[in-house]
Amino acid sequence: MSETTTRPAVLILLGPPGAGKGTQARMLEEAYGLIQLSTGDLLRAAVAAGTPAGMAAKAVMEAGGLVSDEIVLAILKDRMAQPDTAHGIILDGFPRTPGQAEALDALLAGQGLAIGAAVSMEVDDAAMVQRVSGRYTCEGCGEGYHDAFKQPREEGVCDKCGGTAFKRRADDNAETVEARLKAYHEQTAPLIAYYAARGVLKTVDGMGSIAAIADDLGAIVKQVTA
């Protein structure tokens, strides 16, 4: 059963690929009624729905261009107007730069809202390389496994569906993960400074257990909705 909140929570999750942002966002959705908003998903949904902002994004993408911040913000504004976001939202993948963060602040201010917390999921880079590069999934049902942390109970047989075919993402290798982490730290450092200066930056140990991270994030949600 979802917990009620006294005012909408606006949470930003910051963390490199593989840090578990998606898993934690789903748990926050279930526990607190928040809605995860991923810019990639929002763009695809807006294009499919044929909204004005979605059609503008489609034209840019078909021309091989990058969707502007203005279009992304328009799509985000449309989504936030839907009633299921009344308890609050979790932003994943946006903003990526201080300029985008300033534009987001202006959008929220226009709706009487503000960032409650920007949460940096702190990780150990070497451990992250091991975590991500060891992942693989069942081709049949998508159940996730890991070379070191979660192997099937019976070697070569999926616990969930009994399938025997498994796959790895082509970019889940040590070299690619190291490059992604380097890019993440370079791109996100200014954003962390931006939110720290505004007094809304929080940090959690992104290398803890799923349950421990969920508890830490839950405590932050309670703080910003109290």
Secondary structure, 3 states (H helix, E strand, C coil): CCCCCCCCEEEEEECCCCCCHHHHHHHHHHHHCCEEEEHHHHHHHHHHHCCHHHHHHHHHHHCCCCCCHHHHHHHHHHHHCCHHHCCEEEEECCCCCHHHHHHHHHHHHCCCCCCCEEEEEECCHHHHHHHHHCEEEECCCCCEEECCCECCCECCECCCCCCCCEECCCCCCHHHHHHHHHHHHHHHHHHHHHHHHCCCEEEEECCCCHHHHHHHHHHHHHHHHC
